[in-house]
Each structure stands twice: as structure tokens, then as C-alpha cells.
Amino acid sequence: MRLTGTLHVSLPTDIIQLFGTGSVPVVVAGSVLGVFELGERFASQRAKDALSKWLLTFDVKKAGTLPDGTKELFERIFGERHFSLKCFVRSAAFSLSAMAFIVLLLLLISPEDFLEMKDAFLRSGRLAEGWENFALWLPWSIFIDYISLFKTRFILRLLTQMRRRNTTISLAIVVIDYIVYRVIFAVGVNVVIIAVGIIDGVLSFQNVTNMWAIGVAIVTGIFSYIAMQGPVPDVIELWLIFFWAGFAPSLWMWLYVLALFVTRGLLRSERIVTWLRWALDIEKAPFRSIGAVAATLAFIGSVAIILVSVEVARISAAS
């Protein structure tokens, strides 16, 4: 470090690097625990009793069904009717919170790339990155997330109606859920691109009067965008924030389902069942208990993803 002359230090980046990628698993686990704590507060006593009974019963025939009250908890958070002002407002609040959380993760994972993206965004005002793009996409993204939430609501209703555990069907539903969301998001991206193109003068109303041409362009754009992003979008850019924010309700739902069965499996072990009942307080706070297991799974998953990413980066650099 130079002690004389001008000190060239990026203070925000240096502060963020004090925490670094290593803090991401802690942040993720803490956030997951916080969401389930919110569920504990929203859930009715009837839903808590049903979940506690489901976790502690050893009837194998019921192992494949979700506990009563799961759908009720979702409806207490987002409302019973999807097409209502209450549901839309809470969906928007959830989307904005998810966006803020993803921004925090990106800052911790790669502050240089994120700040570079932010600077490029502020300098530009054209089609790829600019204020027109942001001003159009933010409210549109909230609307897309609202549509995606309807998909999550439908899948949750489907899962609660399943009377027996079928791993193959469950995995198929997960894949379909992700594919449908990719298509929904790609449609949204192409609509924004066309709108920004019209605003910037790249496209004119005379060029978009042919509805068939518009349809072909959107369909082509959907497949092109999905192919360009790959199986899992991971490039730090503005679209990445909106993408994962929209998929957050599905991620929470699947993590909840996974934590349910992991917790129930742990409780079936005679050696640790007494300790778990004491540590997790399943009878009095079942959703908080599920949250503790979910946070642990999220922590382990985050660590695994980071380690794999580091190894892949090392191999890529070596080659």
C-alpha cells in the first residue's frame, strides 16, 4: 500500500470484501430462517397443530402427503384469492424483497462485477442497459412475478392433493415448474426488448403492425434467450436479479417440502428423536423447527455450490 500521494482505494468494494463469498452461506441460512419465522407468526394454531402432528406421527401411509395447513399458511401470507389487490400487493412486496436480497448476494459473491454492472447501467441509456429498460422492466417484472406466484399456488394445491409419495412425479413437477418459469420470464424479456426498441426508435409502429411477424419474433426470441442463458442463468447482469427474484416463491416452496421430509426422516430415528424434540420444540413451534432444518440445508447447499464454482473456475483457468 502506498503511504504517500493519492490513495487509490475503492472503499465500498474493500468493505464488502471483508465479508466476502464465505459469508454467503450464513446470509442465506439466516434469511431462510427468517422467512420460516415469519411463517410461524402467520400460521394459525390449527395449522401449527396439524404440522406438529404430521411430523411426529409414524404412519408410513401418510408420509407422502403434505401436512394440513400448508395451503392455509400460503393463503394467510398471500391471500386466499390470487386475483385480488391483497395478493398483488403482497406479491409485489415479496418480489422487491427478493430483489434486494439477490443484490446483497451478488455484492458479496463478486463486488467488482456487480459494481461494474451498476456503473455500466448508469452510463448507458440505450436498449441493452439503461433507465428506459429499468423503468419498463421493474413494474413488468413485478407483474411477471405475480403470474409466477399463480403457478406456485397451483403447484402447491396439486401437491396437497397427492395422497401418496411418488418421487418421480415430484421431480417431474420440479422440472416442469422451472421450465414453465423460464418460458414466462423469456416472454417478459422479449416484450421489454420490443417496447424499448420502439421507444429508442430501433423499431417503428409500421414495422410491428404485422401480428404474425411479432409472434414469430417473440417465439424466436424466447428460445434464443433461453439458449443464450444456459440451463441456469449465472452471469451477473440486471436480468439475473429479476430472474431469481421471480423464482423465489418456488424455491421457498420446494425448500419447505424438502425440509418437511428431512425433518420427518430425522424424527424417525430413535437415537435422536428425543434430542430433536427438545432442540427444535416441534410441538410448540413447528414452522420454526422446519425453518431450522431448511436453513441447515440451505447452508450446506450454498457451501457446496461455492466449492463447486471455485473448482470449476480453477479448472477453466488451468485449461
C-alpha positions as CSV (number, residue, x, y, z in Angstrom):
1,M,0.0,0.0,0.0
2,R,1.3,3.4,-0.9
3,L,1.6,5.7,2.1
4,T,2.3,8.9,0.1
5,G,0.4,10.5,-2.8
6,T,-3.2,9.8,-3.7
7,L,-4.6,6.7,-2.0
8,H,-6.5,4.7,-4.6
9,V,-8.9,2.5,-2.6
10,S,-12.4,1.6,-3.5
11,L,-13.9,1.8,-0.1
12,P,-17.3,0.1,-0.8
13,T,-15.5,-2.8,-2.5
14,D,-13.0,-3.2,0.3
15,I,-15.7,-3.2,2.9
16,I,-17.7,-5.8,1.0
17,Q,-14.6,-8.0,0.6
18,L,-14.2,-8.0,4.4
19,F,-17.2,-10.3,4.4
20,G,-16.7,-11.9,1.0
21,T,-18.2,-15.1,-0.5
22,G,-17.6,-17.0,2.7
23,S,-20.4,-15.1,4.4
24,V,-22.9,-16.1,1.7
25,P,-24.0,-19.4,3.3
26,V,-24.5,-17.6,6.6
27,V,-26.6,-14.9,5.0
28,V,-28.7,-17.4,3.0
29,A,-29.3,-19.6,6.1
30,G,-30.2,-16.6,8.2
31,S,-32.6,-15.4,5.6
32,V,-34.3,-18.8,5.2
33,L,-34.7,-19.0,9.0
34,G,-36.2,-15.5,9.0
35,V,-38.8,-16.4,6.3
36,F,-39.9,-19.5,8.3
37,E,-40.0,-17.4,11.4
38,L,-42.4,-15.2,9.5
39,G,-44.4,-18.3,8.6
40,E,-44.5,-19.2,12.3
41,R,-46.1,-15.9,13.1
42,F,-48.6,-16.0,10.2
43,A,-49.7,-19.6,10.8
44,S,-52.8,-20.3,12.8
45,Q,-52.8,-22.6,15.8
46,R,-54.7,-25.2,13.8
47,A,-52.0,-25.2,11.1
48,K,-49.3,-25.5,13.8
49,D,-51.0,-28.4,15.5
50,A,-51.5,-30.2,12.1
51,L,-47.9,-29.7,11.2
52,S,-46.7,-30.9,14.6
53,K,-48.9,-34.0,14.4
54,W,-47.7,-34.7,10.8
55,L,-44.1,-34.5,11.8
56,L,-44.4,-36.7,14.9
57,T,-46.7,-39.4,13.5
58,F,-45.1,-42.6,12.2
59,D,-47.8,-43.7,9.9
60,V,-45.9,-44.6,6.8
61,K,-49.1,-44.3,4.6
62,K,-49.2,-40.6,5.4
63,A,-45.6,-39.9,4.7
64,G,-46.2,-38.9,1.2
65,T,-48.9,-36.2,1.9
66,L,-48.2,-32.7,2.9
67,P,-49.5,-31.7,6.3
68,D,-52.8,-30.0,6.7
69,G,-52.3,-26.3,7.0
70,T,-49.7,-25.9,4.3
71,K,-52.1,-24.4,1.8
72,E,-53.6,-22.3,4.6
73,L,-50.2,-20.8,5.5
74,F,-49.6,-19.8,1.9
75,E,-53.1,-18.2,1.8
76,R,-52.5,-16.4,5.0
77,I,-49.4,-14.8,3.6
78,F,-50.6,-14.1,0.0
79,G,-54.4,-14.2,0.4
80,E,-57.0,-16.8,-0.4
81,R,-57.9,-15.3,-3.8
82,H,-55.0,-14.8,-6.2
83,F,-56.7,-12.2,-8.3
84,S,-57.1,-9.7,-5.6
85,L,-55.4,-6.5,-4.5
86,K,-54.2,-8.1,-1.3
87,C,-52.4,-10.8,-3.2
88,F,-50.9,-8.5,-5.8
89,V,-49.6,-6.0,-3.1
90,R,-48.0,-8.9,-1.1
91,S,-46.6,-10.5,-4.2
92,A,-45.0,-7.1,-5.2
93,A,-43.6,-6.7,-1.7
94,F,-42.2,-10.2,-1.8
95,S,-40.6,-9.6,-5.2
96,L,-38.9,-6.3,-4.1
97,S,-37.6,-8.0,-1.0
98,A,-36.2,-10.9,-3.1
99,M,-34.6,-8.4,-5.5
100,A,-32.9,-6.7,-2.6
101,F,-31.7,-10.0,-1.2
102,I,-30.2,-11.1,-4.5
103,V,-28.5,-7.8,-4.9
104,L,-26.9,-8.4,-1.5
105,L,-25.7,-11.9,-2.5
106,L,-24.2,-10.6,-5.8
107,L,-22.4,-7.9,-3.9
108,L,-20.9,-10.5,-1.5
109,I,-20.1,-13.0,-4.2
110,S,-18.5,-10.6,-6.7
111,P,-18.5,-6.9,-5.7
112,E,-16.2,-5.9,-8.6
113,D,-18.5,-7.5,-11.2
114,F,-21.6,-6.1,-9.6
115,L,-20.3,-2.5,-9.3
116,E,-19.1,-2.7,-12.9
117,M,-22.6,-3.7,-14.0
118,K,-24.0,-0.9,-11.9
119,D,-21.6,1.7,-13.5
120,A,-22.3,0.4,-17.0
121,F,-26.1,0.7,-16.3
122,L,-25.8,4.3,-15.0
123,R,-23.7,5.3,-18.0
124,S,-26.0,3.9,-20.6
125,G,-29.4,4.8,-21.8
126,R,-29.9,2.6,-24.7
127,L,-31.5,-0.8,-25.5
128,A,-29.2,-3.2,-23.6
129,E,-28.8,-1.3,-20.3
130,G,-30.4,1.9,-19.4
131,W,-33.1,3.8,-17.5
132,E,-35.8,3.1,-20.0
133,N,-35.1,-0.6,-19.7
134,F,-35.2,-0.4,-15.9
135,A,-38.3,1.8,-15.8
136,L,-40.1,-0.7,-18.0
137,W,-38.8,-3.9,-16.5
138,L,-39.2,-3.2,-12.8
139,P,-43.1,-2.9,-12.9
140,W,-43.2,-5.6,-15.6
141,S,-41.1,-7.9,-13.5
142,I,-43.4,-7.4,-10.6
143,F,-46.3,-8.4,-12.8
144,I,-44.4,-11.4,-14.1
145,D,-43.6,-12.5,-10.6
146,Y,-47.4,-12.2,-9.8
147,I,-48.1,-14.6,-12.7
148,S,-45.3,-16.9,-11.5
149,L,-46.9,-16.9,-8.0
150,F,-50.1,-18.2,-9.5
151,K,-48.1,-21.1,-10.9
152,T,-46.6,-21.7,-7.4
153,R,-50.1,-21.6,-5.9
154,F,-51.4,-24.1,-8.4
155,I,-48.4,-26.5,-7.8
156,L,-48.9,-26.3,-4.1
157,R,-52.5,-27.1,-4.5
158,L,-51.5,-30.1,-6.6
159,L,-49.0,-31.3,-4.1
160,T,-51.5,-31.1,-1.2
161,Q,-53.9,-33.3,-3.2
162,M,-51.3,-36.0,-3.7
163,R,-52.2,-38.8,-1.3
164,R,-49.0,-40.9,-1.8
165,R,-45.4,-40.1,-2.1
166,N,-44.1,-40.5,-5.6
167,T,-40.5,-39.3,-6.0
168,T,-40.6,-39.5,-9.8
169,I,-43.8,-37.4,-10.1
170,S,-42.4,-34.9,-7.6
171,L,-39.1,-34.5,-9.5
172,A,-41.1,-34.1,-12.7
173,I,-43.2,-31.3,-11.2
174,V,-40.0,-29.5,-10.1
175,V,-38.6,-29.7,-13.6
176,I,-41.9,-28.6,-15.2
177,D,-42.1,-25.7,-12.7
178,Y,-38.6,-24.5,-13.7
179,I,-39.2,-24.8,-17.4
180,V,-42.6,-23.0,-17.3
181,Y,-40.9,-20.2,-15.3
182,R,-38.1,-19.9,-17.8
183,V,-40.6,-19.5,-20.6
184,I,-42.7,-16.9,-18.6
185,F,-39.5,-14.9,-17.9
186,A,-38.3,-15.2,-21.5
187,V,-41.6,-13.9,-22.8
188,G,-41.3,-11.0,-20.4
189,V,-37.8,-10.2,-21.5
190,N,-38.8,-10.1,-25.2
191,V,-41.8,-7.9,-24.5
192,V,-39.5,-5.4,-22.8
193,I,-36.9,-5.5,-25.6
194,I,-39.6,-4.8,-28.2
195,A,-41.0,-2.0,-26.0
196,V,-37.6,-0.4,-25.5
197,G,-36.9,-0.8,-29.2
198,I,-40.0,1.2,-30.1
199,I,-39.0,3.9,-27.5
200,D,-35.5,4.1,-28.8
201,G,-36.6,4.2,-32.4
202,V,-35.0,0.9,-33.3
203,L,-38.4,-0.4,-34.1
204,S,-41.3,1.6,-35.5
205,F,-45.0,1.1,-35.3
206,Q,-45.1,0.5,-39.1
207,N,-42.7,-2.5,-38.6
208,V,-44.8,-4.1,-35.8
209,T,-48.2,-3.9,-37.4
210,N,-47.9,-7.5,-38.7
211,M,-49.0,-9.6,-35.7
212,W,-47.7,-12.7,-37.3
213,A,-44.2,-11.2,-37.5
214,I,-44.4,-10.1,-33.9
215,G,-45.4,-13.6,-32.8
216,V,-42.6,-15.2,-34.7
217,A,-40.1,-12.7,-33.3
218,I,-41.3,-13.3,-29.7
219,V,-41.2,-17.1,-30.1
220,T,-37.7,-17.0,-31.7
221,G,-36.6,-14.6,-29.1
222,I,-37.8,-16.9,-26.3
223,F,-35.7,-19.9,-27.5
224,S,-32.7,-17.7,-28.3
225,Y,-32.8,-16.1,-24.9
226,I,-33.1,-19.4,-23.1
227,A,-30.3,-20.9,-25.2
228,M,-28.1,-17.9,-24.5
229,Q,-28.6,-18.0,-20.8
230,G,-28.0,-21.8,-20.5
231,P,-29.6,-24.2,-18.1
232,V,-29.1,-22.0,-15.1
233,P,-28.6,-18.2,-15.5
234,D,-25.5,-17.1,-13.6
235,V,-24.0,-14.1,-15.4
236,I,-24.0,-11.1,-13.2
237,E,-26.3,-8.7,-15.0
238,L,-29.6,-6.8,-14.5
239,W,-31.7,-9.7,-15.8
240,L,-30.2,-12.1,-13.2
241,I,-31.6,-10.1,-10.3
242,F,-35.1,-10.1,-11.8
243,F,-34.9,-13.8,-12.8
244,W,-34.2,-15.3,-9.4
245,A,-36.5,-12.8,-7.6
246,G,-39.4,-14.2,-9.7
247,F,-38.5,-17.8,-9.0
248,A,-38.1,-17.1,-5.2
249,P,-41.6,-18.4,-4.3
250,S,-41.0,-21.7,-6.0
251,L,-37.6,-22.0,-4.3
252,W,-39.2,-21.4,-0.9
253,M,-41.9,-23.9,-1.6
254,W,-39.5,-26.7,-2.7
255,L,-37.2,-26.0,0.2
256,Y,-40.2,-26.2,2.5
257,V,-41.2,-29.5,1.1
258,L,-37.7,-30.9,1.3
259,A,-37.2,-29.7,4.9
260,L,-40.6,-31.4,5.8
261,F,-39.4,-34.8,4.7
262,V,-35.9,-34.4,6.0
263,T,-37.2,-33.4,9.4
264,R,-39.7,-36.3,9.4
265,G,-36.9,-38.7,8.4
266,L,-34.7,-37.5,11.3
267,L,-37.5,-37.9,13.8
268,R,-37.9,-41.5,12.8
269,S,-34.5,-42.2,14.2
270,E,-34.9,-43.4,17.8
271,R,-31.5,-42.3,18.8
272,I,-32.0,-38.6,18.0
273,V,-35.8,-38.2,18.2
274,T,-35.8,-37.2,21.9
275,W,-33.0,-34.7,21.4
276,L,-34.6,-33.2,18.3
277,R,-37.9,-32.8,20.1
278,W,-36.1,-30.8,22.7
279,A,-33.9,-28.8,20.4
280,L,-36.5,-27.9,17.7
281,D,-39.5,-27.6,20.0
282,I,-41.7,-29.2,17.4
283,E,-44.9,-29.3,19.5
284,K,-44.9,-25.5,20.2
285,A,-43.1,-24.0,17.1
286,P,-43.2,-26.5,14.2
287,F,-42.7,-23.9,11.5
288,R,-39.6,-22.5,13.3
289,S,-38.4,-26.1,13.6
290,I,-38.8,-26.7,9.9
291,G,-37.0,-23.4,9.3
292,A,-34.0,-24.6,11.3
293,V,-33.7,-27.7,9.1
294,A,-34.3,-25.7,5.9
295,A,-31.7,-23.2,7.0
296,T,-29.2,-26.0,7.6
297,L,-30.0,-27.5,4.2
298,A,-29.6,-24.0,2.6
299,F,-26.3,-23.5,4.3
300,I,-24.9,-26.9,3.1
301,G,-26.2,-26.3,-0.4
302,S,-24.6,-22.8,-0.5
303,V,-21.3,-24.2,0.6
304,A,-21.4,-27.0,-2.0
305,I,-22.3,-24.5,-4.8
306,I,-19.4,-22.2,-3.8
307,L,-16.9,-25.1,-3.6
308,V,-18.0,-26.5,-7.0
309,S,-17.9,-23.0,-8.6
310,V,-14.4,-22.4,-7.2
311,E,-13.2,-25.8,-8.6
312,V,-14.8,-25.2,-12.0
313,A,-13.2,-21.7,-12.1
314,R,-9.8,-23.3,-11.2
315,I,-10.1,-26.0,-13.9
316,S,-11.2,-23.4,-16.5
317,A,-8.2,-21.1,-15.6
318,A,-5.8,-24.0,-15.8
319,S,-7.1,-25.1,-19.3
